[in-house]
Amino acid sequence: MYLACGSTDMRKSIDGLAALIKNGFDLDPFSPALFVFCNRQRDKLKILYGEHNGFWLYYRRRERGTFRWPTDENAAPLNITRRQLRWLHE
């Protein structure tokens, strides 16, 4: 599971996020991993998961509060565990 540091434009669709993973992070979007992105206001998440014949895109929006999120735009994606992702949700 990879966490994209900094903010991501939430207007990006599956193709835009997959291109960011491949070109920006130099990772394979079809690898068996989740890729997690957050917007500038830190109240929305998108999670992209690639399978052999397509992608799943999960979207989460907080009605109140924000997600704790690393803000360094130039940092490499963080490799995190499911537990750490759950901490971000709470």
C-alpha positions in Angstrom: 0.0 0.0 0.0 1.4 3.3 -1.1 0.5 6.8 0.2 1.0 9.7 -2.1 2.5 12.5 0.0 1.2 16.0 -0.5 -2.0 16.8 -2.3 -3.4 15.3 -5.4 -5.9 16.9 -7.8 -9.1 15.0 -7.1 -10.4 15.7 -10.6 -8.1 13.0 -11.8 -9.9 9.9 -12.8 -8.6 6.3 -12.9 -6.4 7.0 -16.0 -4.9 10.2 -14.5 -4.1 8.5 -11.2 -2.6 5.4 -13.0 -0.4 7.7 -15.1 0.7 9.5 -11.9 1.7 6.2 -10.4 3.6 5.0 -13.4 5.3 8.3 -14.5 5.5 10.2 -11.2 6.2 7.4 -8.8 7.9 5.0 -11.2 5.6 2.1 -9.9 3.4 -0.3 -11.7 -0.3 0.6 -11.3 -1.2 -3.0 -11.9 0.9 -4.2 -9.0 -1.0 -5.9 -6.2 -1.0 -2.7 -4.1 -3.4 0.1 -3.1 -2.4 3.6 -4.0 -3.9 6.3 -1.7 -4.3 10.0 -2.6 -5.6 13.0 -0.7 -6.8 16.4 -1.8 -5.4 19.8 -0.6 -8.1 20.3 2.0 -7.4 16.8 3.4 -11.1 15.9 3.5 -11.2 13.5 0.5 -9.3 10.3 -0.3 -9.1 8.2 -3.5 -7.7 4.7 -3.4 -6.7 3.0 -6.7 -6.3 -0.7 -6.9 -5.3 -2.5 -10.2 -6.3 -6.0 -11.1 -5.3 -8.0 -14.2 -8.2 -6.6 -16.3 -9.1 -3.3 -14.8 -9.1 -0.9 -11.8 -11.1 -0.3 -8.6 -11.4 3.3 -7.5 -12.5 3.9 -3.9 -13.6 7.4 -2.8 -14.0 8.7 0.8 -15.2 12.1 1.8 -15.3 13.4 5.4 -18.2 15.5 6.4 -16.3 17.0 9.4 -12.6 17.1 10.2 -9.6 16.2 8.1 -7.3 13.4 7.5 -3.7 13.5 8.9 -1.6 13.6 5.8 2.2 14.1 5.0 2.5 17.4 3.3 5.9 17.1 1.5 4.9 17.3 -2.2 8.4 16.1 -3.3 8.6 13.0 -1.0 8.5 9.6 -2.5 5.3 7.6 -1.8 5.2 6.1 1.6 4.8 2.3 1.9 2.3 1.9 4.7 0.3 -1.0 6.3 -3.5 -1.5 6.4 -3.4 -0.6 10.1 -1.7 2.7 9.3 -4.3 3.5 6.6 -7.0 2.8 9.2 -5.3 5.3 11.5 -5.6 7.9 8.8 -9.3 7.2 8.5 -9.9 7.6 12.2 
